[in-house]
Amino acid sequence: MPLTPRPVLGHVLVVAAVSLLAVNAVVVKVTIDSGGLAPTRLAEVRSLGSAAVLLAALTILRPRSLRLSRREWLPVAVFGILGIAAGQYLFLASVKRLDVGVALVIIYLAPVLVAAWSHVVGREPVRRRLWLALAVSLGGLSLVVDLWSGLALDGAGVAAALGCAVAYAVYILGADLGIKRGHAPTAFLTWGFLFAALFWSAAQPWWDFPAGVIGDDASLLGRLDGVSLPVWSLLAYAIVPGSVVPFILFVTALRHLSATRVALAATFEPVVAAIVAFAWLGESLTAQEIAGGILVLAAVALAQTAHAGP
């Protein structure tokens, strides 16, 4: 029996997902800066840990959902390697070099990319105001990165955030395609994480992993500088509440909302992340960066109204 879309539930799922991811953005920044784990290694741990948790759960609860035909291997591999592995690494690289709020504002150009792809390639009807949204978002981005001053922010950090925006768009569109082809959201996500884990295992073998770091204590930095937690506990958060749960919520939301609407609803994340980063790390944004962020968020909201589909 076909599932009846419930848009309100879809939006609730997305908001819950991005709230967890916003907290995770600060957790991974602390893990990198204080725990001493390189972004590539943290991405590897998140991928393998998430794959292990999901695979164990589905093997016990729904083993048949894990079946894939030969023609499905390639799209799932692209989803896992580009949408998940590359996306996680670029996200970690961006928050290492930029304030969390700034990185997320740049990354959230992704919803506009998703809307544009859906219109041009997917032939979904979109009103002209989408193109206005694109222009507004680019104007906001220029303020955030202080384009007129020759990129006052870290150039590599900005490049990583832009790359993450593309990877995020690939993730949303890939998951949407998988759901439309009849895959169970959790099973499709499991295969994606498995391919991401295989990619990282080939790129940097596990026998070179700095295992000694896991047992070390890491200061939580910022306003919690006097508090320390073992690195393994930060990794546990990054895997389960920071990856598995929000990613499941995201792909489940695609059963109730179009890819464009899911991506645009996710723009709540920079707002939550900025609040968490201010409360935890003491980070702040300049007036110009705040104005740019508002423009980017206004652009994705405008793109949302431009979408004529469900």
C-alpha positions as CSV (number, residue, x, y, z in Angstrom):
1,M,0.0,0.0,0.0
2,P,1.5,3.4,-1.0
3,L,2.6,5.7,1.8
4,T,0.4,8.8,2.1
5,P,2.8,11.8,2.2
6,R,2.5,13.9,5.4
7,P,4.3,17.2,4.8
8,V,4.0,18.4,8.4
9,L,5.7,15.2,9.6
10,G,8.3,15.6,6.9
11,H,9.2,19.0,8.2
12,V,9.3,17.8,11.8
13,L,11.7,15.0,10.8
14,V,14.0,17.5,9.0
15,V,14.0,20.0,11.9
16,A,14.8,17.2,14.4
17,A,17.7,16.0,12.1
18,V,19.3,19.4,11.6
19,S,19.1,20.1,15.3
20,L,21.1,17.0,16.1
21,L,23.6,17.9,13.3
22,A,23.9,21.4,14.6
23,V,25.1,20.1,18.0
24,N,27.3,17.6,16.2
25,A,29.0,20.4,14.2
26,V,30.4,21.7,17.5
27,V,31.2,18.2,18.8
28,V,33.3,17.4,15.8
29,K,35.1,20.8,15.9
30,V,36.0,20.0,19.5
31,T,37.1,16.5,18.6
32,I,39.4,17.9,15.9
33,D,40.8,21.0,17.7
34,S,41.0,19.5,21.2
35,G,41.0,15.8,20.7
36,G,43.8,15.9,18.0
37,L,42.0,13.7,15.5
38,A,42.5,14.7,11.9
39,P,39.3,15.5,9.8
40,T,40.0,12.5,7.5
41,R,40.3,10.1,10.4
42,L,37.1,11.5,12.0
43,A,35.2,11.1,8.7
44,E,36.5,7.5,8.6
45,V,35.3,6.7,12.1
46,R,31.9,8.2,11.4
47,S,31.4,6.3,8.2
48,L,32.6,2.9,9.6
49,G,30.8,3.3,12.9
50,S,27.5,4.4,11.3
51,A,27.8,1.5,8.8
52,A,28.4,-1.0,11.6
53,V,25.4,0.2,13.7
54,L,23.0,0.3,10.7
55,L,24.1,-3.0,9.3
56,A,23.8,-4.8,12.6
57,A,20.3,-3.4,13.2
58,L,19.0,-4.3,9.8
59,T,20.6,-7.7,9.7
60,I,18.6,-8.5,12.9
61,L,15.4,-6.6,12.1
62,R,15.0,-6.4,8.3
63,P,17.6,-8.5,6.5
64,R,15.6,-8.7,3.2
65,S,15.7,-4.9,2.8
66,L,19.5,-5.1,2.3
67,R,19.2,-6.7,-1.1
68,L,20.6,-4.8,-4.1
69,S,20.5,-5.7,-7.8
70,R,23.6,-5.3,-9.9
71,R,22.4,-2.1,-11.7
72,E,21.9,-0.5,-8.3
73,W,25.5,-0.8,-7.2
74,L,26.8,2.2,-9.1
75,P,24.3,4.8,-7.9
76,V,24.6,3.6,-4.4
77,A,28.4,3.8,-4.6
78,V,28.2,7.4,-5.9
79,F,25.7,8.2,-3.1
80,G,28.1,6.7,-0.4
81,I,31.4,8.0,-1.7
82,L,30.4,11.5,-3.0
83,G,27.3,12.2,-0.9
84,I,28.5,10.8,2.4
85,A,32.3,10.2,2.5
86,A,33.3,13.4,0.6
87,G,30.5,15.4,2.3
88,Q,31.7,14.4,5.8
89,Y,35.3,15.2,5.1
90,L,34.6,18.5,3.5
91,F,32.3,19.5,6.4
92,L,35.0,18.6,8.9
93,A,37.6,20.5,6.9
94,S,35.4,23.6,6.7
95,V,34.6,23.7,10.5
96,K,38.3,23.2,11.3
97,R,39.2,26.4,9.4
98,L,36.0,28.5,9.8
99,D,33.6,29.3,12.6
100,V,30.8,26.8,12.7
101,G,28.1,29.4,11.8
102,V,30.0,30.7,8.8
103,A,30.8,27.2,7.4
104,L,27.1,26.2,7.6
105,V,25.9,29.3,5.9
106,I,28.1,28.6,2.9
107,I,27.2,24.9,3.0
108,Y,23.5,25.8,2.8
109,L,23.8,26.9,-0.7
110,A,23.0,23.2,-1.3
111,P,19.2,23.7,-1.2
112,V,19.4,26.1,-4.1
113,L,21.6,23.6,-6.0
114,V,19.0,20.9,-5.4
115,A,16.2,23.1,-6.6
116,A,18.1,24.0,-9.7
117,W,19.0,20.4,-10.5
118,S,15.4,19.3,-9.9
119,H,14.1,21.9,-12.3
120,V,16.7,21.5,-15.1
121,V,17.3,17.8,-15.0
122,G,14.3,16.5,-13.2
123,R,11.9,18.7,-15.2
124,E,10.1,19.7,-12.1
125,P,8.0,22.9,-12.5
126,V,9.7,25.8,-10.7
127,R,8.7,29.5,-10.9
128,R,11.0,32.3,-12.0
129,R,11.6,33.5,-8.5
130,L,13.9,30.4,-8.0
131,W,16.5,32.3,-10.2
132,L,16.0,35.4,-8.0
133,A,16.7,33.1,-5.0
134,L,19.9,32.0,-6.7
135,A,21.0,35.6,-7.2
136,V,20.2,36.6,-3.6
137,S,22.0,33.5,-2.2
138,L,25.1,34.4,-4.2
139,G,24.9,38.0,-2.9
140,G,24.6,36.7,0.7
141,L,27.6,34.4,0.2
142,S,29.7,37.3,-1.1
143,L,29.0,39.1,2.2
144,V,29.7,36.0,4.4
145,V,33.1,35.4,2.7
146,D,33.9,39.1,2.4
147,L,34.4,38.7,-1.3
148,W,35.1,42.4,-1.9
149,S,38.1,42.3,0.5
150,G,39.7,39.3,-1.3
151,L,38.4,36.5,0.8
152,A,39.1,37.7,4.3
153,L,38.1,34.3,5.6
154,D,40.3,31.2,5.2
155,G,40.3,30.4,1.5
156,A,40.7,26.6,2.0
157,G,37.9,26.6,4.6
158,V,35.6,28.5,2.2
159,A,36.5,26.0,-0.7
160,A,35.8,23.1,1.6
161,A,32.4,24.5,2.6
162,L,31.5,25.1,-1.1
163,G,32.5,21.5,-1.9
164,C,30.4,20.3,1.0
165,A,27.4,22.2,-0.4
166,V,27.8,20.2,-3.6
167,A,28.3,16.9,-1.8
168,Y,25.2,17.7,0.4
169,A,23.2,18.2,-2.8
170,V,24.4,14.9,-4.1
171,Y,23.4,13.2,-0.9
172,I,19.8,14.7,-0.9
173,L,19.3,13.9,-4.6
174,G,20.8,10.5,-4.4
175,A,18.7,9.5,-1.4
176,D,15.6,10.9,-3.1
177,L,16.3,8.7,-6.2
178,G,16.8,5.7,-4.0
179,I,13.5,6.2,-2.2
180,K,11.7,6.7,-5.6
181,R,13.1,3.4,-6.8
182,G,11.5,1.7,-3.8
183,H,14.4,1.2,-1.4
184,A,13.7,1.3,2.3
185,P,15.3,4.6,3.6
186,T,17.3,2.9,6.3
187,A,18.6,0.1,3.9
188,F,19.6,2.6,1.3
189,L,21.4,4.7,3.9
190,T,23.2,1.6,5.2
191,W,24.6,0.7,1.8
192,G,25.7,4.4,1.4
193,F,27.7,4.3,4.7
194,L,29.2,0.9,3.7
195,F,30.5,2.3,0.5
196,A,31.8,5.4,2.4
197,A,33.6,3.1,4.9
198,L,35.1,1.1,2.1
199,F,36.4,4.3,0.4
200,W,38.0,5.5,3.6
201,S,39.5,2.1,4.4
202,A,41.2,2.1,1.0
203,A,42.3,5.8,1.2
204,Q,43.8,5.4,4.7
205,P,44.2,1.9,6.0
206,W,43.0,1.2,9.6
207,W,46.4,-0.2,10.7
208,D,47.7,3.4,10.5
209,F,44.9,4.7,12.7
210,P,46.2,6.7,15.8
211,A,44.3,4.4,18.3
212,G,46.1,6.0,21.3
213,V,44.1,9.2,20.8
214,I,40.8,7.5,21.5
215,G,41.5,7.0,25.2
216,D,42.8,10.6,25.7
217,D,40.8,13.3,27.4
218,A,39.8,16.3,25.4
219,S,38.8,19.7,26.7
220,L,35.4,20.8,25.5
221,L,36.8,24.3,24.8
222,G,35.1,27.6,24.8
223,R,32.8,28.3,27.8
224,L,33.3,24.6,28.8
225,D,37.1,24.7,28.6
226,G,37.4,23.4,32.2
227,V,35.4,20.3,31.3
228,S,37.1,17.3,29.7
229,L,35.7,14.1,28.2
230,P,37.4,11.0,26.6
231,V,37.7,11.3,22.9
232,W,35.8,8.0,22.5
233,S,32.7,9.5,24.0
234,L,32.9,12.4,21.5
235,L,33.2,9.9,18.7
236,A,30.2,7.9,20.0
237,Y,28.1,11.1,19.8
238,A,29.4,11.8,16.3
239,I,28.4,8.3,15.1
240,V,25.0,7.7,16.7
241,P,23.2,11.0,17.5
242,G,25.5,12.9,15.1
243,S,25.2,10.7,12.0
244,V,23.0,7.6,12.2
245,V,19.9,9.2,13.7
246,P,19.8,12.5,11.7
247,F,20.6,10.7,8.4
248,I,17.7,8.3,9.0
249,L,15.4,11.2,9.8
250,F,16.5,12.9,6.6
251,V,15.9,10.0,4.2
252,T,12.6,9.2,5.9
253,A,11.5,12.8,5.4
254,L,12.0,12.2,1.6
255,R,9.0,9.9,1.8
256,H,6.9,12.9,2.7
257,L,8.6,15.9,1.0
258,S,10.3,16.5,-2.3
259,A,14.1,16.7,-2.4
260,T,13.9,20.5,-2.8
261,R,11.7,20.9,0.2
262,V,13.8,18.7,2.4
263,A,16.9,20.6,1.5
264,L,15.3,24.0,2.1
265,A,13.7,23.0,5.4
266,A,17.2,22.0,6.5
267,T,18.3,25.6,6.5
268,F,17.2,25.7,10.1
269,E,20.6,24.1,10.9
270,P,22.8,27.2,10.6
271,V,20.5,29.1,13.0
272,V,20.7,26.3,15.6
273,A,24.4,25.8,15.0
274,A,25.1,29.5,15.5
275,I,23.2,29.5,18.8
276,V,25.1,26.3,20.0
277,A,28.5,27.7,18.9
278,F,27.8,31.0,20.7
279,A,26.6,29.3,23.9
280,W,29.3,26.6,23.9
281,L,32.4,28.0,22.0
282,G,31.8,31.7,22.4
283,E,31.9,32.2,18.6
284,S,30.3,35.3,17.1
285,L,29.5,36.6,13.7
286,T,30.3,40.1,12.4
287,A,27.3,42.3,11.3
288,Q,28.3,41.8,7.7
289,E,28.4,38.0,8.1
290,I,25.1,38.0,9.9
291,A,23.6,40.1,7.0
292,G,25.0,37.7,4.5
293,G,23.6,34.7,6.4
294,I,20.2,36.3,6.5
295,L,20.3,36.8,2.7
296,V,21.3,33.2,2.1
297,L,18.5,31.9,4.4
298,A,16.0,34.3,2.7
299,A,17.1,33.0,-0.7
300,V,16.4,29.3,0.2
301,A,13.0,30.4,1.7
302,L,12.2,32.2,-1.5
303,A,13.2,29.1,-3.5
304,Q,10.9,27.1,-1.3
305,T,7.9,29.3,-2.3
306,A,9.0,29.0,-6.0
307,H,8.6,25.2,-6.0
308,A,5.3,24.3,-7.5
309,G,5.5,20.6,-6.6
310,P,4.4,18.9,-3.3
